[in-house]
Amino acid sequence: MKYYLIAGEASGDLHASNLMKALLKKDENADFRFWGGDLMTEVAQHNPVKHYKDLAFMGFIEVVINLKTILGNIKVCKNDIENYNPDVIIFIDYPGFNMRIAKWAKQRNIKTFYYISPQIWAWKENRIKAIKRDVDEMFVILPFEKNFYEDKHNYPVHFVGHPLLDAIDQLEVRSLEEFQKNHGLDQREIIAILPGSRKQEIVKMLSTMLEMPKKFKAYQFVIAGAPSQDQAFYEQFLVKENVSFVTNETYSLLSHSKAALVTSGTATLETALFEVPEVVCYKGSQISYQIAKRIIKLNYISLVNLIMDKEVVKELIQNEFNAKSLETELTKILDSNYSSHMRAEFKTLKQKLGGLGASDHTAELMLDLLQK
C-alpha cells in the first residue's frame, strides 16, 4: 500500500519512523512518501518532501509572522498528495498543519488516520468537531485520551500504548566510560540540560539553566543538542565553565545522568522513562504566555504530571522559572530520599502507558482497517 505520512517535529519523526518500520514488517509492498526528518528518511531510503526543520514555528506570534510560509507549505502538500495518490494519509501530531490537510483530504475521499492525537484536551477542544468529521481513525498514545474522546465526546479511538517505551527499550547504550571519553567528560556525576528543540525556546531557557553549573560544581552539566538545530547555534552558550555539549545523543545522555533540567514537552516524559529525577521548566514570550494562560485549562503542563494526575515533578513556569527557584528544585532532586520517591513514581508511570509494542500494534491495526 501507499502511505503518505506528515510529521512536523523531531518527536513526530521518531514515532513515525518506528511506525514505518512496523508497517514494512507487515506489508512487504509498503511505499512511503512523507514530510518528516532524518529518521523517516533512513527507513524510506529517500528524502522527505519537506524536512521538519523547515516547518517548526513556535507560539502564536511566530505563527502569525510566518503565515505566508505555512500557507505555501499547505499548498505544496496538497499538490504532492494528489500526485502521489496514497491509500491513506497518516498524520502524526502537528495539528495546525495536519488538520487543514485532513479536511481537504476527507473532501476527496482519501482515507485519513491520525497517529498521536493533537492535544485538544489541553486547548482548542472545539477541534473535536473537525476530528469527528475529517479523521477516519484516531490512534492515541496516552491512557487518559481514550476516556477523553470516548466518554466525553462519543468518538471511538484506539489506545495503542506509548511508542517511547519501545524506542527506549531498543536503545543500545554506550557504557558510562565510553560516553565520558567520547565527550571529554570527567568522573563527576552528570546533570543533563534539555532546553527544547526550537531556537526561540532554547534561547529563553538556556540563559537561566546555565546559571546552575557555577552553583553545583560537584557535578558536570551537559547540554543535549536538538537534531533540528546546527551545533554552531549552541556555541554561544558553551563559553560557560563546567558545561559540555552532545548532539543526537539525548538518550545516551539521560541513561548516564543523575538529574535533569528539562523544557516542557515530550522530553519531560522521555526523562521520566529513563527514571532520571527532573525539574520541568517553561518560559515563552509574555504575549504568547498570556494568551495560553487564558485558553489552556489544565492543572499541569508536563506529560508526567498529566498522566499521573498529580504533581510528581516540579514545574517552573514563566516567572517562577528563575535562577533562585531552579537552584532550590535542583537541590531537592539531588537528595537521595527525594529522588528515590520520584523514581518510584516513574515506575508507576511506565505501567500506566501500556507496555511495549505500540508501533507494531498500531501498524497491525492500521493494516487491518485498510484491508477491510
C-alpha positions as CSV (number, residue, x, y, z in Angstrom):
1,M,0.0,0.0,0.0
2,K,1.0,3.6,-0.4
3,Y,1.3,5.6,2.8
4,Y,1.6,9.4,3.0
5,L,2.9,10.5,6.4
6,I,3.2,14.0,7.8
7,A,5.3,14.7,10.9
8,G,6.3,18.3,11.7
9,E,8.7,17.9,14.7
10,A,11.6,15.8,16.0
11,S,9.3,13.6,18.2
12,G,7.0,13.0,15.3
13,D,9.9,12.0,13.1
14,L,10.9,9.4,15.8
15,H,7.5,7.9,16.2
16,A,6.7,7.9,12.5
17,S,9.9,6.2,11.7
18,N,9.2,3.4,14.1
19,L,5.7,3.1,12.7
20,M,7.1,2.9,9.2
21,K,9.4,0.0,10.3
22,A,6.5,-1.8,11.8
23,L,4.4,-1.3,8.6
24,L,7.3,-2.7,6.5
25,K,7.3,-5.8,8.6
26,K,3.6,-6.4,8.0
27,D,3.2,-5.0,4.4
28,E,6.0,-6.1,2.1
29,N,4.6,-3.7,-0.6
30,A,4.6,-0.7,1.7
31,D,5.6,2.5,-0.2
32,F,6.2,5.8,1.7
33,R,6.1,9.4,0.9
34,F,6.5,11.8,3.8
35,W,7.1,15.1,5.5
36,G,9.5,14.5,8.4
37,G,13.1,14.1,9.3
38,D,16.3,12.1,9.2
39,L,14.9,9.0,11.0
40,M,12.0,8.7,8.5
41,T,14.5,9.2,5.7
42,E,16.6,6.3,6.9
43,V,13.6,4.0,6.8
44,A,12.2,5.1,3.5
45,Q,15.7,5.5,1.9
46,H,14.7,8.7,0.2
47,N,14.4,12.4,1.3
48,P,11.2,13.9,2.7
49,V,9.0,16.3,0.6
50,K,9.9,18.8,3.3
51,H,12.1,18.4,6.4
52,Y,10.5,19.3,9.7
53,K,13.3,21.8,10.3
54,D,11.6,24.0,7.8
55,L,8.2,23.6,9.4
56,A,8.6,24.3,13.1
57,F,7.2,27.6,14.3
58,M,6.6,28.1,18.0
59,G,3.9,30.3,19.7
60,F,1.1,32.5,18.5
61,I,3.2,35.4,17.4
62,E,5.7,33.3,15.4
63,V,2.9,31.5,13.5
64,V,1.4,34.9,12.5
65,I,4.8,36.2,11.3
66,N,5.4,33.0,9.2
67,L,1.8,32.6,8.0
68,K,2.7,33.1,4.3
69,T,5.3,30.3,4.5
70,I,2.8,28.0,6.3
71,L,0.1,28.6,3.7
72,G,2.6,27.9,0.9
73,N,3.6,24.6,2.5
74,I,-0.1,23.6,2.8
75,K,-0.5,24.2,-1.0
76,V,2.7,22.2,-1.8
77,C,1.4,19.3,0.4
78,K,-2.0,19.2,-1.3
79,N,-0.5,19.1,-4.7
80,D,2.0,16.4,-3.7
81,I,-0.7,14.2,-2.2
82,E,-2.7,14.4,-5.4
83,N,0.3,13.4,-7.5
84,Y,1.1,10.5,-5.2
85,N,-2.5,9.2,-4.8
86,P,-1.9,7.4,-1.5
87,D,-4.1,4.7,0.0
88,V,-4.0,6.5,3.3
89,I,-2.6,9.7,4.9
90,I,-1.2,9.2,8.4
91,F,-1.0,12.4,10.4
92,I,1.5,12.5,13.3
93,D,0.5,15.2,15.8
94,Y,1.3,18.7,14.3
95,P,-2.3,19.7,14.3
96,G,-2.3,23.3,12.9
97,F,-1.0,21.9,9.6
98,N,-2.4,18.4,9.7
99,M,-6.0,19.3,10.4
100,R,-6.1,21.5,7.4
101,I,-4.8,18.7,5.2
102,A,-7.3,16.3,6.8
103,K,-10.2,18.4,5.9
104,W,-9.1,18.7,2.3
105,A,-8.3,15.0,2.1
106,K,-11.7,13.9,3.5
107,Q,-13.5,16.0,0.9
108,R,-11.6,14.0,-1.7
109,N,-12.4,10.6,-0.1
110,I,-8.8,9.9,0.8
111,K,-8.5,7.7,3.9
112,T,-7.3,9.7,7.0
113,F,-5.6,8.1,10.0
114,Y,-4.3,10.2,12.9
115,Y,-1.4,8.7,15.0
116,I,-0.6,10.6,18.2
117,S,-3.6,12.9,18.9
118,P,-3.5,16.7,18.9
119,Q,-3.6,17.8,22.5
120,I,-7.2,19.1,22.2
121,W,-7.7,18.1,25.9
122,A,-5.3,20.9,26.7
123,W,-6.7,23.6,24.4
124,K,-8.8,24.1,21.3
125,E,-11.2,21.4,22.4
126,N,-13.6,22.5,19.7
127,R,-11.3,20.8,17.2
128,I,-13.2,17.6,18.2
129,K,-15.8,18.6,15.6
130,A,-13.2,18.7,12.8
131,I,-11.7,15.4,14.0
132,K,-15.0,13.7,14.0
133,R,-15.7,15.0,10.5
134,D,-12.3,14.6,8.9
135,V,-10.4,11.7,10.7
136,D,-11.5,8.2,9.9
137,E,-9.4,6.5,12.7
138,M,-7.6,8.0,15.7
139,F,-4.7,6.2,17.4
140,V,-3.9,7.6,20.8
141,I,-0.9,7.0,23.0
142,L,-1.9,8.5,26.4
143,P,-4.3,6.5,28.6
144,F,-6.5,9.4,29.6
145,E,-7.0,10.3,25.9
146,K,-9.2,7.3,25.3
147,N,-11.6,8.4,28.1
148,F,-11.5,12.0,26.8
149,Y,-12.6,11.0,23.3
150,E,-15.0,8.2,24.1
151,D,-16.6,9.2,27.3
152,K,-16.7,13.0,26.8
153,H,-17.1,13.2,23.1
154,N,-18.5,9.9,22.0
155,Y,-15.8,9.4,19.4
156,P,-14.2,5.9,19.4
157,V,-10.4,5.7,19.3
158,H,-7.7,3.1,19.6
159,F,-5.3,3.3,22.6
160,V,-2.1,1.7,21.3
161,G,0.3,2.4,24.1
162,H,3.2,4.9,24.1
163,P,5.9,4.4,21.4
164,L,8.6,5.9,23.6
165,L,8.6,2.7,25.6
166,D,9.7,0.8,22.5
167,A,12.2,3.5,21.4
168,I,13.9,3.4,24.8
169,D,13.7,-0.4,25.2
170,Q,15.5,-0.9,21.8
171,L,18.3,1.6,22.6
172,E,21.9,0.4,22.6
173,V,23.5,2.5,25.3
174,R,27.2,3.2,25.4
175,S,29.0,2.5,28.7
176,L,29.5,5.4,31.0
177,E,33.2,5.2,30.5
178,E,32.9,5.3,26.7
179,F,30.4,8.2,26.9
180,Q,32.7,10.2,29.2
181,K,35.7,9.5,26.9
182,N,33.9,10.4,23.6
183,H,32.7,13.8,25.0
184,G,35.7,14.8,27.1
185,L,33.8,14.4,30.4
186,D,35.4,13.8,33.8
187,Q,34.3,11.4,36.6
188,R,31.8,13.7,38.2
189,E,28.1,12.8,38.1
190,I,26.2,14.3,35.2
191,I,23.3,16.8,35.2
192,A,21.5,16.9,31.8
193,I,20.2,20.1,30.3
194,L,17.4,19.6,27.8
195,P,16.5,23.1,26.7
196,G,14.0,22.3,23.9
197,S,14.1,21.9,20.1
198,R,13.2,25.3,18.7
199,K,15.5,28.3,18.6
200,Q,13.1,30.7,20.4
201,E,12.6,28.4,23.4
202,I,16.3,27.3,23.6
203,V,17.4,31.0,23.8
204,K,14.8,31.7,26.5
205,M,15.6,28.6,28.6
206,L,19.3,28.2,28.5
207,S,20.3,31.6,29.9
208,T,18.6,30.6,33.2
209,M,19.5,26.9,33.1
210,L,23.2,27.8,32.7
211,E,23.2,29.7,36.0
212,M,23.3,26.3,37.7
213,P,26.8,25.0,36.7
214,K,28.6,27.6,38.9
215,K,26.4,26.7,41.8
216,F,26.8,22.9,41.6
217,K,30.5,22.5,40.9
218,A,30.5,18.9,42.3
219,Y,28.6,17.9,39.1
220,Q,29.2,18.4,35.4
221,F,26.4,19.8,33.2
222,V,25.8,18.5,29.6
223,I,23.5,20.2,27.1
224,A,21.5,17.9,24.8
225,G,21.5,19.5,21.4
226,A,18.3,19.1,19.4
227,P,18.6,17.4,16.0
228,S,16.7,20.3,14.5
229,Q,19.5,22.7,15.3
230,D,23.0,23.0,14.0
231,Q,25.8,22.6,16.5
232,A,27.1,26.1,15.6
233,F,23.9,27.6,17.1
234,Y,24.9,26.3,20.6
235,E,28.4,27.7,20.6
236,Q,27.2,31.0,22.0
237,F,26.2,29.1,25.2
238,L,29.3,26.9,25.5
239,V,31.5,29.7,26.9
240,K,30.2,28.8,30.4
241,E,32.6,26.9,32.7
242,N,31.6,23.4,33.6
243,V,29.3,22.9,30.6
244,S,29.6,20.3,27.8
245,F,27.5,19.5,24.8
246,V,26.3,16.4,22.9
247,T,24.1,16.3,19.8
248,N,21.8,13.5,18.7
249,E,22.7,11.6,21.9
250,T,19.9,12.7,24.2
251,Y,19.0,9.1,25.2
252,S,22.6,8.2,25.9
253,L,23.0,11.3,28.0
254,L,19.8,10.6,30.0
255,S,20.9,7.0,30.6
256,H,24.0,8.3,32.4
257,S,22.5,11.3,34.2
258,K,22.0,11.9,37.9
259,A,19.3,14.6,37.3
260,A,18.0,16.8,34.5
261,L,16.6,20.3,33.8
262,V,14.0,19.8,31.1
263,T,12.0,22.2,29.0
264,S,8.3,21.2,28.9
265,G,7.4,18.9,26.1
266,T,7.9,15.3,25.1
267,A,11.4,15.4,26.7
268,T,9.8,15.5,30.2
269,L,8.2,12.1,29.5
270,E,11.4,10.7,28.0
271,T,13.4,11.8,31.0
272,A,10.9,10.1,33.3
273,L,11.0,6.9,31.3
274,F,14.8,6.8,31.9
275,E,13.9,7.3,35.6
276,V,16.0,10.4,35.9
277,P,14.8,13.0,38.5
278,E,13.9,16.2,36.7
279,V,12.8,19.8,37.1
280,V,10.3,20.8,34.3
281,C,10.8,24.4,33.0
282,Y,9.0,26.6,30.6
283,K,9.1,30.3,29.6
284,G,7.6,31.8,26.5
285,S,7.1,35.3,25.2
286,Q,4.9,37.3,27.5
287,I,2.2,37.8,24.9
288,S,2.1,34.1,24.0
289,Y,2.1,33.1,27.7
290,Q,-0.8,35.5,28.5
291,I,-2.8,34.1,25.6
292,A,-2.1,30.5,26.5
293,K,-2.9,31.1,30.2
294,R,-6.4,32.2,29.2
295,I,-7.2,29.3,26.9
296,I,-5.4,26.3,28.4
297,K,-7.4,24.7,31.2
298,L,-5.0,22.2,32.7
299,N,-3.6,21.7,36.2
300,Y,-0.2,20.8,34.8
301,I,1.9,21.3,31.7
302,S,4.2,18.3,31.8
303,L,3.1,14.9,30.4
304,V,4.4,13.2,33.6
305,N,2.0,15.1,35.9
306,L,-0.8,14.9,33.4
307,I,-0.6,11.1,33.1
308,M,-0.2,10.6,36.8
309,D,-2.9,13.2,37.5
310,K,-0.8,14.7,40.4
311,E,2.5,16.6,40.9
312,V,5.3,14.1,40.5
313,V,7.8,16.6,39.0
314,K,8.1,20.3,39.9
315,E,7.0,22.7,37.1
316,L,8.6,26.1,37.0
317,I,6.5,28.2,34.6
318,Q,7.1,31.7,33.3
319,N,8.0,34.0,36.2
320,E,8.6,31.0,38.5
321,F,11.3,29.9,36.2
322,N,14.3,31.8,37.6
323,A,17.7,31.0,38.9
324,K,16.7,31.0,42.6
325,S,13.8,28.6,42.2
326,L,15.7,26.4,39.8
327,E,18.6,26.1,42.3
328,T,16.1,25.2,45.1
329,E,14.4,22.5,43.0
330,L,17.7,21.1,41.6
331,T,19.0,20.7,45.2
332,K,15.8,18.7,46.1
333,I,16.1,16.2,43.3
334,L,19.8,15.6,44.0
335,D,18.8,14.5,47.5
336,S,18.7,10.6,47.5
337,N,15.4,10.3,49.5
338,Y,13.6,12.8,47.3
339,S,14.9,11.3,44.1
340,S,14.1,7.7,45.2
341,H,10.4,8.7,45.7
342,M,10.3,10.3,42.3
343,R,11.8,7.2,40.6
344,A,9.2,5.0,42.3
345,E,6.5,7.3,40.7
346,F,8.2,6.9,37.3
347,K,7.9,3.1,37.6
348,T,4.1,3.5,38.1
349,L,4.0,5.9,35.1
350,K,5.5,3.2,32.9
351,Q,2.8,0.8,33.9
352,K,0.1,3.4,33.0
353,L,1.5,3.8,29.5
354,G,0.5,0.2,28.4
355,G,3.8,-1.7,27.9
356,L,5.9,-2.4,24.9
357,G,4.7,-2.9,21.3
358,A,3.0,0.4,20.4
359,S,4.4,0.7,16.9
360,D,3.7,-2.9,16.0
361,H,0.2,-2.8,17.5
362,T,-0.6,0.4,15.6
363,A,0.7,-0.9,12.3
364,E,-1.3,-4.1,12.6
365,L,-4.5,-2.1,13.4
366,M,-3.9,0.2,10.5
367,L,-3.3,-2.6,8.0
368,D,-6.4,-4.5,9.2
369,L,-8.6,-1.3,8.8
370,L,-7.2,-0.6,5.4
371,Q,-7.7,-4.2,4.2
372,K,-11.3,-4.1,5.4
